[in-house]
Amino acid sequence: MEKEKLTTQFPHIAFLSSPGMGHLIPLAELAKRLVCHHCFSATFLTFTNFSSPTQSSFLSSLHPSISSISLPFIPLDDIPTSARIEIILAAIVSRSVPHVRDALASLKQTTRLVAFVPDLFGTELLPVAKELSIPHFMFFTSNCMALLFFLHLPSLHMATTCEYRDLPEPFLLPGCLPLPGKDFLDTVMDRKSDACAWIVHVMKGYNSAQGILVNSFEKMEPGASKALKNEKEKHPPVYMVGPFSRSGLDEVDKFHCLDWLDQQPKNSVLFISFGSGGTLSIKQTTELAFGLEASGQRFLWVVRCPSDKDKSAAFFNMQISDNPLNYLPDGFVKRNADLGMVVPSWAPQVKVLAHMATGGFLSHCGWNSTLESVSQGVPMITWPLYAEQRMNALMLVDGVGIALRPVAREDGLVERGEVATVVKELIDGERGKVVLRKVKELQEAAISALSPQGSSHLDLTKAADQWMNSDPWR
């Protein structure tokens, strides 16, 4: 493009999102903030293999200064259909390198491209940006504790030989609670697996970034954020820029569960949802149902078809193939019609959390859901299922103290009596009052962090200034 045309454009950032709406949404919120508050434009690179009507609709609804490019479809005929999602993702990322190179080279010719920012699994693509002399940063969609885990695990991986669940002592991450091996990231729990090898490879790649943006804020993780700042000689600069969570403006207004909430007393309803991908076993679904019934508390439950094989079964398959309500105990819906409501598969989560009737959130502890709960000042019951969610639960319960956690059996099952106890305690107990007070304080801190003089706004401004200074067309 002619130089005159380029100089009239805004500086441009290329983002690359890992598969799944849970990765795309916070990256899009970051892009919107950069566009609206720092005068950038942006392009999203997405993997065609994981595209969906929901993703396409979401991308088309973004700010006019944010466009998208679908990378070419990657054949995976040589990958077993039973392979873990990490193996599929590893193949797609590595085989997409030439396509990402072409896309970045084209954007460099047609825009004032000042940065390439993939999210947490995109470290293998950073050398492409370096080769093209494009500043390259990472966006870490989870929290500071998880980032410290990513930065420090490769050293532990080299120094130990046992499975992490068998570690004799907790892993001591700087500024964090001691982390038991049994609560490590799901992907590394089988050290001999290809999935573990790949994620450790990804972790090592973080040191090739020129900076790392994290979807968290200082008041939520004071120890971890301080440790990341103090360790700056050991890893790239870290910018705490969150919380980025959905506003809920894109969610459906006319939804029956919202009308139902309008009829409930203030702070009386427990919202139960396991995110865009979480699923329970058949037995756990039954125990949860009977526990909710025994608690005598009001509830709104997003029910999915159970899976006895994979706790993240719905992550890339959100199509409803069966009626989830068929898996509930006989007569459950009718018996609880006065106190509870069940909805199949999906509810407008942000609007539910923002509703005055919602008094608690039983959650899988996905980081997006956690930040949405904090942003609305709703205390939580932790029910981690996969990924880094056990780490998140530890931090929410024992770190910031905004959640309660039910005690599971040795085999992981949470029995109905324990469900009833923890639900009653959150909604109507003394410990529930304590976590409510703490989450309200954290809600105010989140608002403050994003204010013009807030810590997250200032950190994002530092990153934006760095990109501006690299703009050859200034």
C-alpha positions in Angstrom: 0.0 0.0 0.0 1.2 3.5 -0.7 2.9 5.3 2.2 0.4 8.1 2.2 -2.5 5.7 2.8 -0.7 3.9 5.5 0.1 7.0 7.4 -3.6 7.8 7.7 -4.4 4.4 9.2 -4.4 3.5 12.9 -1.6 1.3 14.1 -2.6 -2.3 13.6 -2.4 -5.5 15.8 -2.8 -9.1 14.6 -4.3 -11.4 17.2 -4.4 -15.2 17.0 -7.0 -17.0 19.1 -6.7 -20.6 20.2 -9.9 -22.7 19.5 -12.9 -22.2 21.7 -15.1 -19.2 22.6 -13.5 -19.2 26.0 -10.2 -18.2 24.4 -11.7 -15.9 21.7 -13.9 -13.8 24.0 -11.2 -12.3 26.3 -8.9 -11.7 23.4 -11.7 -9.8 21.6 -12.3 -7.8 24.8 -8.6 -6.8 24.8 -8.9 -5.9 21.1 -12.0 -3.7 21.7 -10.2 -1.9 24.6 -7.2 -1.2 22.4 -9.4 0.0 19.6 -11.7 2.2 21.7 -9.2 3.6 24.2 -5.8 3.5 22.5 -6.7 4.2 18.8 -5.6 0.8 17.2 -7.2 -1.3 14.6 -7.0 -5.1 14.6 -7.3 -8.4 12.7 -8.1 -11.8 14.2 -6.5 -14.9 12.8 -8.6 -17.9 13.5 -8.3 -21.7 12.8 -10.9 -22.8 10.2 -10.8 -26.3 11.7 -12.6 -25.1 14.8 -14.9 -22.5 13.2 -18.5 -22.5 14.2 -21.6 -20.4 13.5 -21.3 -19.0 17.0 -17.7 -17.9 16.4 -18.6 -16.4 13.0 -21.5 -14.5 14.4 -19.4 -13.2 17.3 -16.5 -12.0 15.1 -18.9 -10.3 12.7 -20.4 -8.4 15.7 -17.2 -6.8 16.8 -16.2 -3.2 16.3 -15.8 -2.1 12.7 -12.1 -1.6 13.2 -11.7 -5.3 14.0 -11.6 -7.7 11.1 -10.9 -11.4 10.8 -9.0 -13.9 8.6 -9.8 -17.6 8.7 -6.6 -19.5 8.2 -6.8 -22.4 5.6 -8.2 -25.7 6.7 -5.5 -28.1 8.0 -5.9 -31.8 7.0 -5.7 -34.1 10.0 -6.2 -37.5 8.3 -3.1 -38.9 10.0 -4.3 -37.9 13.5 -6.5 -40.6 15.3 -10.0 -39.4 16.0 -9.5 -40.5 19.6 -6.5 -38.2 20.1 -6.5 -35.7 22.9 -7.4 -32.2 21.9 -3.9 -31.1 22.7 -2.5 -33.4 20.0 -4.9 -32.1 17.5 -4.2 -28.5 18.4 -0.4 -29.1 18.3 -0.7 -30.5 14.7 -2.9 -27.6 13.6 -0.6 -24.9 15.1 2.6 -26.4 13.6 1.0 -27.0 10.2 -0.4 -23.5 10.2 3.0 -21.8 10.4 3.3 -21.0 6.6 -0.3 -19.7 6.6 0.4 -17.4 9.5 3.5 -16.2 7.8 1.6 -15.4 4.7 -1.2 -13.6 6.7 1.3 -11.5 8.7 3.3 -10.7 5.6 0.2 -9.5 3.8 -0.9 -7.4 6.8 2.5 -5.9 7.0 2.1 -4.7 3.4 -1.5 -3.4 3.8 -1.7 -2.1 7.3 0.5 -0.3 9.9 1.2 -3.6 11.6 2.9 -3.0 14.9 2.4 -6.2 16.9 1.5 -9.9 16.6 -0.3 -11.2 19.8 -1.3 -14.9 19.9 -2.9 -16.3 23.0 -1.6 -18.9 25.4 -0.9 -21.8 23.0 0.6 -19.8 20.2 4.3 -19.7 21.2 5.3 -21.8 18.2 4.2 -18.9 15.9 6.4 -16.2 17.6 9.5 -17.0 15.5 7.4 -16.2 12.4 6.8 -12.7 13.7 10.4 -12.3 14.6 11.4 -13.4 11.1 9.2 -10.7 9.7 10.5 -8.1 12.2 7.1 -7.7 13.9 7.0 -7.1 17.6 5.5 -10.3 19.2 3.7 -10.5 22.6 1.6 -13.2 24.2 -1.9 -12.8 25.7 -2.3 -15.2 28.6 -6.1 -15.7 29.0 -5.8 -17.2 32.5 -4.3 -15.7 35.7 -0.9 -14.8 37.2 -0.7 -18.1 39.2 -1.2 -20.1 36.0 1.3 -18.0 34.2 3.9 -18.6 36.9 3.1 -22.3 36.6 3.8 -22.1 32.8 7.1 -20.2 33.3 8.4 -22.5 36.1 7.2 -26.0 35.2 9.8 -26.7 32.5 12.5 -26.5 35.2 10.6 -28.9 37.5 10.0 -31.1 34.5 13.7 -31.5 34.0 14.5 -31.9 37.7 12.0 -34.6 38.6 11.0 -38.0 37.2 7.9 -39.0 39.2 4.4 -38.3 38.1 3.4 -34.9 39.5 0.5 -36.3 41.6 3.2 -38.3 43.5 5.4 -35.3 44.3 6.2 -35.5 48.1 5.9 -31.8 48.6 3.8 -29.0 47.0 5.3 -27.0 44.1 6.3 -23.6 45.5 5.6 -20.9 42.9 6.8 -17.4 43.9 4.0 -15.3 45.4 1.5 -18.1 45.3 -0.1 -20.7 47.6 1.8 -24.1 47.7 0.4 -26.1 44.8 -0.1 -29.9 45.4 0.9 -32.0 42.5 -2.7 -33.4 42.3 -3.9 -29.9 41.4 -1.5 -29.4 38.4 -2.7 -28.6 34.9 -4.6 -31.6 33.5 -2.4 -31.9 30.4 0.8 -32.6 32.4 -0.7 -35.3 34.7 0.7 -38.1 32.4 4.3 -37.2 31.9 4.9 -39.8 29.3 2.1 -38.5 27.0 2.6 -36.6 23.8 0.2 -34.0 25.2 2.4 -33.3 28.2 5.5 -33.1 25.9 3.7 -30.6 23.7 2.5 -28.3 26.5 6.0 -28.2 28.1 7.3 -27.2 24.7 4.7 -24.4 24.6 5.7 -23.3 28.0 9.3 -23.0 27.1 8.4 -20.8 24.2 7.1 -18.0 26.5 10.6 -16.8 26.9 10.8 -15.9 23.2 8.0 -13.3 23.6 8.8 -9.7 24.0 6.1 -9.3 26.6 3.2 -11.1 28.2 -0.2 -9.6 28.8 -2.3 -11.4 31.5 -6.0 -11.3 32.0 -5.9 -10.5 35.7 -5.3 -7.6 38.0 -3.0 -6.8 41.0 -5.6 -6.7 43.8 -6.8 -10.2 42.9 -3.4 -11.7 42.9 -1.1 -9.4 44.9 1.6 -12.0 45.6 1.7 -13.5 42.2 1.6 -10.2 40.4 4.5 -8.8 42.5 6.5 -12.0 41.9 6.0 -11.6 38.1 7.2 -8.0 38.3 10.2 -8.9 40.5 11.2 -11.8 38.2 11.5 -9.6 35.1 15.1 -10.6 34.6 14.0 -14.3 34.3 11.3 -13.9 31.7 9.7 -11.3 29.4 8.0 -8.2 30.9 4.5 -9.0 32.2 1.6 -6.6 32.0 -1.5 -7.2 34.2 -4.3 -5.8 32.0 -7.5 -7.5 33.2 -10.1 -8.2 34.0 -11.5 -8.7 30.5 -14.9 -10.3 30.7 -18.1 -10.1 28.6 -20.4 -7.1 29.2 -23.4 -9.2 28.4 -24.7 -6.7 25.9 -24.5 -9.4 23.2 -26.7 -11.8 25.2 -30.4 -12.5 24.6 -32.6 -10.2 26.6 -35.8 -12.2 26.2 -34.9 -15.5 27.9 -37.3 -17.4 30.1 -34.9 -17.9 32.9 -34.5 -14.1 33.3 -38.2 -13.7 33.7 -38.1 -16.5 36.3 -35.3 -14.6 38.2 -37.4 -11.5 38.2 -39.9 -13.4 40.5 -37.2 -14.5 43.0 -36.0 -12.6 46.2 -32.8 -10.7 46.2 -29.6 -12.8 46.5 -31.6 -16.0 46.9 -30.7 -18.0 43.8 -27.7 -20.3 43.2 -26.7 -20.2 39.5 -25.1 -23.5 38.4 -23.1 -23.7 35.1 -20.0 -25.5 34.0 -18.9 -23.1 31.3 -18.9 -23.6 27.5 -17.3 -27.1 27.8 -17.7 -28.7 31.2 -19.7 -31.9 31.7 -20.4 -34.1 34.7 -20.7 -37.9 34.8 -24.1 -39.5 35.0 -23.6 -40.3 38.7 -22.4 -36.9 39.6 -25.3 -35.3 37.8 -27.6 -37.4 39.9 -25.8 -36.5 43.2 -25.8 -32.8 42.3 -29.6 -32.9 41.6 -30.5 -34.6 44.9 -28.1 -32.3 46.8 -29.7 -29.2 45.3 -33.1 -30.6 46.2 -32.0 -31.4 49.8 -30.6 -27.9 50.3 -34.0 -26.3 50.0 -32.4 -23.3 48.3 -33.5 -21.7 45.1 -31.4 -22.6 42.0 -31.0 -22.0 38.3 -29.1 -24.9 36.7 -27.7 -25.1 33.2 -27.9 -28.8 32.5 -25.8 -30.6 29.9 -25.8 -34.2 28.7 -23.4 -36.0 31.0 -20.3 -37.8 29.9 -18.5 -40.6 31.8 -15.4 -40.2 29.6 -14.4 -36.6 29.3 -15.1 -33.7 31.7 -14.5 -31.2 28.8 -16.7 -33.2 26.3 -18.8 -30.1 25.3 -15.8 -27.8 24.7 -15.7 -28.2 20.9 -19.2 -29.8 20.6 -21.9 -27.5 21.8 -24.6 -29.0 19.5 -27.4 -30.5 21.4 -27.8 -34.1 20.4 -30.1 -35.2 23.2 -32.3 -33.5 25.8 -30.1 -33.0 28.9 -33.1 -33.0 31.1 -33.7 -36.7 30.4 -30.6 -37.4 32.6 -32.1 -35.8 35.7 -33.7 -38.1 38.4 -37.3 -39.0 37.8 -39.6 -36.3 38.9 -36.8 -33.9 39.8 -38.0 -31.0 37.7 -41.7 -31.3 38.8 -40.8 -31.7 42.5 -38.6 -28.6 42.5 -40.7 -26.4 40.3 -41.4 -23.9 43.1 -37.7 -23.4 44.1 -35.6 -24.3 41.0 -35.4 -23.9 37.3 -33.4 -26.1 34.9 -32.4 -25.0 31.4 -30.8 -27.2 28.7 -27.3 -26.4 27.6 -27.1 -22.6 27.7 -28.2 -19.5 29.6 -27.2 -15.8 29.2 -24.5 -16.1 32.0 -23.5 -12.5 32.4 -27.1 -11.3 32.6 -27.8 -14.1 35.1 -24.8 -13.2 37.3 -25.8 -9.5 37.1 -29.4 -10.2 38.2 -30.3 -9.0 41.7 -31.8 -12.4 42.5 -28.5 -14.2 42.0 -26.8 -14.9 45.3 -24.1 -17.4 44.3 -22.4 -19.2 41.4 -21.5 -22.9 41.4 -18.8 -22.9 38.7 -16.2 -25.1 37.1 -13.7 -22.2 37.8 -12.9 -21.5 34.2 -11.1 -18.1 34.3 -13.6 -16.3 32.1 -16.5 -17.4 34.4 -14.5 -16.5 37.5 -13.9 -12.9 36.2 -17.5 -12.6 35.3 -18.5 -13.6 38.8 -16.0 -11.2 40.3 -17.1 -8.4 38.0 -20.7 -8.9 39.2 -19.8 -9.4 42.9 -21.2 -12.9 43.1 -19.6 -15.4 45.5 -18.8 -18.9 44.3 -18.8 -22.6 45.0 -15.8 -24.2 43.2 -16.3 -27.3 41.1 -13.2 -27.7 39.0 -13.3 -30.1 36.1 -10.3 -29.8 33.7 -7.4 -27.6 32.4 -6.1 -25.3 35.2 -9.4 -25.2 37.1 -8.1 -27.0 40.2 -5.4 -24.4 40.5 -8.0 -21.6 40.1 -10.2 -23.2 42.8 -7.2 -23.3 45.2 -6.6 -19.6 44.7 -10.3 -18.6 45.0 -10.9 -20.6 48.2 -7.6 -20.3 50.1 -6.1 -17.2 48.4 -8.6 -14.5 47.8 -11.4 -16.2 49.9 -14.3 -15.5 47.6 -15.5 -19.1 47.3 -16.4 -22.2 49.2 -15.4 -25.7 48.0 -17.3 -29.0 48.6 -15.3 -31.9 49.9 -15.1 -34.8 47.3 -14.6 -38.5 47.9 -11.3 -40.1 47.0 -12.7 -41.0 43.6 -13.7 -37.4 43.0 -17.5 -37.7 43.5 -19.2 -35.0 45.5 -22.1 -36.7 47.3 -25.5 -35.1 47.7 -25.2 -34.4 51.4 -22.0 -32.4 50.8 -23.7 -30.5 48.0 -26.6 -29.6 50.2 -24.3 -28.5 53.0 -22.1 -26.2 50.9 -25.1 -24.7 49.0 -26.9 -23.8 52.2 -23.7 -22.3 53.7 -23.1 -20.1 50.7 -26.6 -18.8 50.4 -27.6 -18.6 54.0 -24.6 -19.3 56.2 -22.0 -17.3 58.1 -19.2 -18.4 55.8 -21.4 -17.3 52.9 -21.6 -13.8 54.4 -17.8 -13.7 54.6 -17.1 -14.6 51.0 -19.9 -12.2 49.9 -18.1 -9.4 51.6 -14.8 -10.3 50.1 -16.1 -10.6 46.5 -17.8 -7.3 46.8 -14.5 -5.7 47.8 -12.8 -7.5 44.9 -15.5 -6.2 42.5 -14.7 -2.6 43.5 -11.0 -3.4 43.0 -11.7 -4.8 39.5 -13.6 -1.6 38.5 -10.7 0.5 39.9 -8.1 -1.5 38.0 -9.7 -0.6 34.7 -10.2 3.1 35.5 -8.1 5.8 33.8 -5.5 5.7 36.7 -6.0 2.0 37.5 -3.2 -0.5 37.5 -4.5 -2.5 34.6 -5.2 0.5 32.4 -1.7 1.8 33.1 -0.1 -1.5 32.3 -2.0 -1.8 29.0 -1.0 1.8 28.2 2.7 0.8 28.7 2.2 -2.1 26.2 0.3 0.1 23.7 3.1 2.8 23.9 5.7 0.2 23.2 3.8 -0.9 20.1 3.3 2.7 19.0 7.0 3.4 19.3 7.7 0.5 17.0 5.5 1.9 14.3 7.7 2.7 11.3 5.0 5.0 9.9 4.9 7.5 12.8 
